[in-house]
């Protein structure tokens, strides 16, 4: 009996010690969670004394141009690419006392019934026929979309559907159909994980998806970004940018790192990006990717200025979500962030019951002197503000 009590006490002590150690680790990580991300110039990818991590300039990406009506895209089939199974990093929260005892649910805002939708209509299905072939080419479909003044665009693995505001399908096409004939890596290698963004400040549309070789056991890995030339996504034309993410350059994702679960957010200065980096062919999580791309470059069809960074980790930076400016003006209320307000990246912690918030302050395109002062990250040439100053 005594032995069992000692064993029980020993086990309890071990649990308490482990919990305290995890809580201490969580406190340290949370304390650093507000360290900023930033755009910077070559060779500045290492973490700085203040804990910030810089994105490094990428070579400017020359766009391919589609002028015309997406209903007339070439008939290019969309192949279903096989992707390896990717295991997320271990969630240490399940070892904390709160995971065992539970947390009291206390709403911090008044609860009210959800208002009904003002419009409801079916979207494209996996078995529908789009320009280029069958619309669906992946499971799960990763359905998402965005709404503008006159259109709603839906994305699935691996196609896009454009509707008017009453639900009439105006056009649908596969990823490979949009990129056909561009001669880029995105031509014929569309790999899903699509994201649709509507930029209300500019009245433009952005369509994004992955690109990789069949099997995806090794790179290269790309993000395919299409920006509408006008507010009309059907007939207005598109600028197409193929961006390699596993560059292998210092401070950027290592070669053969797949950019899984990419997410985007539009802000006042840039299009912001984040993804989970998994090393292939092992399929192990090795850190978070983050980037900024010039809005003004994309909408003018100019070579795209951008900065790409990588934060190595086995548990942190997982599934960072950039803030997205969905509705800057609603009912006369101006919700545009103040000038200079950085974009926020939010991540659910894997070590504590909280969210981690980081800021991404992009540099400028303007070539100005660098005095090495505290605003150093704001004075580089490789950010994503107006390209006219470049």
C-alpha positions in Angstrom: 0.0 0.0 0.0 2.8 2.4 0.9 4.6 1.6 -2.3 1.5 2.4 -4.3 1.0 5.7 -2.5 4.6 6.6 -3.2 4.2 5.6 -6.8 1.0 7.7 -7.0 2.8 10.7 -5.3 5.7 10.3 -7.7 3.4 10.2 -10.7 1.6 13.3 -9.5 4.9 15.1 -8.9 6.0 14.2 -12.4 2.7 15.5 -13.8 3.0 18.7 -11.9 6.6 19.2 -12.9 5.8 18.5 -16.5 2.8 20.9 -16.4 4.9 23.6 -14.8 7.7 23.1 -17.4 5.1 23.4 -20.2 3.5 26.4 -18.6 7.0 28.1 -18.3 7.7 27.3 -22.0 4.3 28.6 -23.0 5.0 31.8 -21.0 8.3 32.3 -22.8 6.7 31.6 -26.2 3.8 33.8 -25.5 6.0 36.7 -24.4 7.8 36.5 -27.8 4.6 36.1 -29.7 4.3 39.8 -30.4 7.7 40.0 -32.0 7.2 41.5 -35.5 7.8 40.1 -39.0 9.2 42.5 -41.5 10.2 43.1 -45.1 14.0 43.6 -45.6 16.8 43.5 -48.0 19.3 40.7 -48.9 21.0 39.0 -46.1 18.7 40.1 -43.3 16.7 37.0 -42.7 18.1 36.1 -39.2 16.2 37.0 -36.1 17.1 40.4 -34.6 17.8 41.2 -31.0 14.2 42.4 -30.6 13.0 39.0 -31.8 11.8 40.2 -35.2 12.4 38.1 -38.3 12.8 39.6 -41.7 11.4 38.5 -45.1 14.0 38.7 -47.8 13.5 40.3 -51.2 12.6 37.9 -54.1 13.6 38.6 -57.7 10.8 40.6 -59.4 8.3 38.3 -61.0 7.4 39.2 -64.6 3.7 38.5 -65.2 2.0 36.6 -67.9 -1.1 38.4 -69.3 -4.5 37.0 -70.1 -6.5 39.4 -72.1 -10.0 38.3 -72.9 -13.0 36.4 -71.6 -12.5 33.5 -69.2 -15.4 31.8 -70.9 -13.1 31.4 -73.9 -10.2 29.8 -72.0 -8.6 26.8 -73.8 -9.9 23.3 -73.0 -7.1 22.1 -70.7 -7.9 19.2 -68.4 -7.2 19.4 -64.7 -5.4 16.4 -63.4 -5.8 15.3 -59.8 -2.3 15.5 -58.3 -1.4 13.1 -55.5 -0.1 14.9 -52.4 1.6 13.1 -49.5 -0.1 13.0 -46.1 1.3 15.8 -43.9 1.1 15.4 -40.1 0.8 18.6 -38.1 3.2 19.2 -35.3 2.4 17.8 -31.8 -0.2 19.9 -29.9 1.4 20.3 -26.4 -1.8 21.9 -25.1 -3.3 18.4 -24.6 -0.7 17.9 -21.8 -1.7 21.0 -19.8 -4.0 20.8 -16.8 -6.7 22.8 -18.6 -6.9 20.1 -21.2 -7.7 17.5 -18.5 -9.9 19.6 -16.2 -11.6 21.6 -18.9 -12.2 25.3 -19.2 -15.3 27.3 -18.1 -17.1 28.7 -21.1 -17.9 32.3 -20.6 -19.1 34.3 -23.6 -17.4 37.7 -23.6 -20.0 39.3 -25.9 -23.8 39.4 -25.8 -25.3 36.4 -27.7 -28.0 37.0 -30.3 -29.6 34.9 -33.1 -27.6 34.8 -36.3 -29.4 36.8 -39.0 -30.5 34.8 -42.1 -28.5 35.1 -45.3 -29.6 37.7 -47.8 -28.8 35.4 -50.7 -28.4 31.6 -51.0 -27.6 29.5 -54.1 -25.7 26.3 -54.8 -22.0 26.5 -55.9 -20.0 24.4 -58.2 -19.7 20.7 -57.4 -16.9 18.3 -57.9 -18.7 16.6 -60.8 -19.7 19.8 -62.6 -18.0 20.5 -65.9 -15.9 23.7 -66.1 -13.9 25.2 -68.9 -10.9 22.8 -68.9 -12.8 19.7 -67.7 -14.3 18.4 -64.5 -14.4 21.1 -61.8 -13.4 19.0 -58.8 -9.9 17.5 -58.6 -9.2 17.0 -54.9 -10.6 15.9 -51.6 -11.5 17.7 -49.4 -12.7 20.5 -51.8 -11.3 23.4 -49.7 -14.3 25.5 -50.6 -14.0 29.2 -50.1 -14.9 32.5 -51.9 -15.3 36.2 -51.8 -18.0 38.7 -52.7 -17.8 42.1 -54.4 -20.3 44.7 -55.6 -21.4 42.7 -58.6 -19.9 39.2 -58.4 -19.2 36.3 -56.1 -16.2 34.0 -56.9 -16.1 30.5 -55.4 -13.0 28.3 -55.4 -12.7 24.5 -54.9 -9.9 22.0 -55.5 -9.2 22.7 -58.4 -11.5 25.2 -60.2 -13.1 28.6 -59.9 -16.7 29.7 -60.5 -17.8 33.3 -61.0 -21.5 34.2 -60.2 -23.5 37.4 -60.3 -25.1 38.5 -57.1 -28.3 36.6 -57.7 -26.5 33.3 -58.1 -26.3 32.9 -61.9 -23.1 31.1 -62.9 -21.3 33.4 -65.4 -18.1 31.4 -65.9 -16.3 28.4 -64.4 -12.8 27.2 -65.3 -10.0 25.0 -63.9 -6.7 26.3 -62.5 -4.8 24.8 -65.4 -7.1 26.5 -68.0 -6.4 29.9 -66.5 -2.7 29.3 -66.7 -2.6 27.5 -70.0 0.1 28.7 -72.4 1.9 30.9 -69.9 5.0 28.7 -70.0 5.4 29.0 -66.2 5.5 26.2 -63.6 1.9 27.0 -62.9 1.0 25.9 -66.4 -0.4 22.4 -66.0 0.7 21.9 -62.4 -2.3 23.4 -60.6 -2.4 21.8 -57.1 -5.4 23.3 -55.3 -5.5 24.8 -51.9 -7.2 27.8 -53.6 -7.9 31.2 -51.9 -10.1 34.0 -53.4 -9.6 37.6 -52.3 -11.7 40.6 -53.2 -9.8 43.9 -52.7 -12.5 46.4 -51.8 -10.1 49.4 -51.8 -9.1 48.8 -55.4 -12.2 46.9 -56.7 -10.0 44.0 -57.9 -9.9 40.3 -57.5 -7.1 37.9 -56.6 -7.1 34.1 -57.2 -4.4 31.9 -55.7 -3.5 28.2 -55.6 -0.5 25.8 -55.3 1.5 24.3 -58.0 3.8 21.2 -57.8 4.8 18.2 -59.8 2.7 15.0 -59.7 3.5 13.2 -56.4 5.0 16.3 -54.8 7.9 14.3 -53.3 10.3 17.1 -54.1 10.1 20.7 -55.3 9.9 23.1 -56.8 6.8 24.4 -55.1 4.9 27.5 -56.3 2.1 29.9 -55.4 0.1 30.9 -58.5 -1.4 34.4 -58.1 -3.8 35.9 -60.6 -4.8 39.6 -60.2 -7.8 40.9 -62.2 -6.9 43.8 -64.6 -10.3 45.4 -63.9 -13.3 45.1 -61.6 -14.9 42.6 -64.1 -13.4 39.1 -63.4 -15.2 37.6 -66.5 -14.2 39.8 -69.4 -11.6 42.2 -67.9 -8.5 40.0 -68.1 -5.9 38.8 -65.6 -2.2 39.3 -64.7 -0.6 36.0 -63.7 2.3 35.7 -61.3 4.1 32.4 -60.7 6.1 32.6 -57.5 8.5 29.9 -56.2 8.3 29.6 -52.5 11.0 26.9 -51.7 13.8 29.1 -53.0 16.5 27.7 -50.7 17.9 31.2 -50.2 19.1 32.4 -46.8 16.2 33.4 -44.7 13.7 31.9 -47.0 12.0 28.4 -47.1 14.6 25.6 -47.8 14.4 23.8 -51.1 11.8 21.0 -51.3 9.6 22.7 -48.6 6.0 22.4 -49.7 3.9 25.5 -48.9 0.9 23.7 -47.4 -2.3 25.4 -46.3 -1.5 28.8 -47.8 -3.5 31.8 -46.6 -3.8 35.4 -47.8 -4.9 38.7 -46.6 -5.3 42.0 -48.4 -4.2 45.2 -46.6 -3.7 48.8 -47.4 -0.2 48.3 -48.8 0.3 44.6 -49.8 -1.1 41.2 -50.4 0.1 39.2 -47.4 0.8 35.5 -47.4 1.5 32.7 -44.9 1.9 28.9 -45.2 3.0 25.9 -43.3 6.4 24.6 -44.4 6.7 20.8 -44.7 10.0 19.3 -45.7 9.7 16.8 -48.6 9.9 13.9 -49.1 9.8 13.3 -45.3 6.6 15.4 -44.9 7.7 16.9 -41.5 6.8 20.4 -40.4 9.8 22.6 -40.2 8.5 26.1 -39.9 6.2 28.9 -41.1 6.4 30.9 -44.3 5.4 34.5 -44.6 5.5 37.1 -47.5 4.2 40.4 -48.8 3.6 41.3 -52.4 3.0 44.7 -53.9 -0.7 45.5 -54.6 0.2 48.4 -57.0 2.5 46.2 -59.0 -0.1 43.5 -59.4 -2.9 45.8 -60.5 -0.6 47.6 -63.0 0.7 44.4 -64.4 4.3 45.3 -63.5 7.0 43.0 -62.4 6.0 42.0 -58.9 8.0 43.3 -55.9 7.8 41.0 -52.9 9.6 39.7 -49.9 9.5 36.1 -48.6 10.6 34.9 -45.1 10.8 31.6 -43.2 10.7 31.0 -39.4 12.2 27.6 -38.6 10.4 25.7 -35.8 9.0 22.3 -35.0 5.9 23.7 -33.2 5.6 27.5 -33.6 4.4 29.6 -36.5 1.9 26.8 -37.4 -1.1 28.1 -39.4 -0.5 31.8 -39.2 -3.5 33.7 -40.7 -2.9 37.2 -42.1 -5.6 39.8 -41.4 -7.8 40.6 -44.4 -9.5 43.9 -45.1 -12.9 42.5 -46.1 -15.1 45.6 -45.9 -13.3 48.9 -45.4 -16.4 51.0 -45.7 -19.8 49.7 -44.5 -22.9 51.9 -44.0 -20.8 55.1 -44.1 -18.4 53.8 -41.5 -14.7 54.0 -42.5 -12.9 50.9 -41.3 -9.6 51.5 -43.2 -6.6 51.1 -40.9 -4.5 54.2 -40.2 -1.6 54.8 -42.5 1.4 52.8 -41.5 -0.7 50.2 -39.5 1.1 46.9 -40.0 -0.7 43.7 -41.0 -1.5 41.2 -38.1 -0.8 37.5 -38.3 -2.8 35.4 -35.8 -1.9 31.8 -34.8 -3.5 29.5 -32.3 -0.8 28.4 -29.9 0.2 24.7 -29.8 1.7 25.2 -26.3 -1.0 27.2 -24.5 -4.7 28.0 -24.5 -4.3 31.4 -26.3 -3.7 33.0 -29.6 -0.4 34.4 -30.7 -0.4 37.8 -32.6 2.5 39.1 -34.7 2.8 42.1 -36.9 4.2 42.2 -40.4 5.7 45.6 -41.3 6.6 45.7 -44.9 9.4 47.9 -46.3 9.1 50.3 -49.1 10.0 50.1 -52.8 11.6 53.5 -52.7 15.5 53.4 -52.6 16.4 55.6 -49.7 19.3 55.7 -47.3 19.5 53.3 -44.3 20.8 54.9 -41.2 20.6 51.7 -39.2 18.2 53.3 -36.8 15.1 51.8 -35.2 13.1 52.2 -38.4 15.5 50.1 -40.4 12.9 47.6 -41.6 10.9 50.5 -43.0 13.7 51.9 -45.1 14.6 49.0 -47.3 14.0 48.8 -51.0 12.2 45.5 -50.9 8.7 46.0 -49.4 5.4 46.3 -51.2 4.2 49.9 -51.1 3.8 52.0 -54.3 6.1 50.8 -57.0 6.1 54.3 -58.6 8.9 55.3 -56.2 11.1 52.4 -57.3 
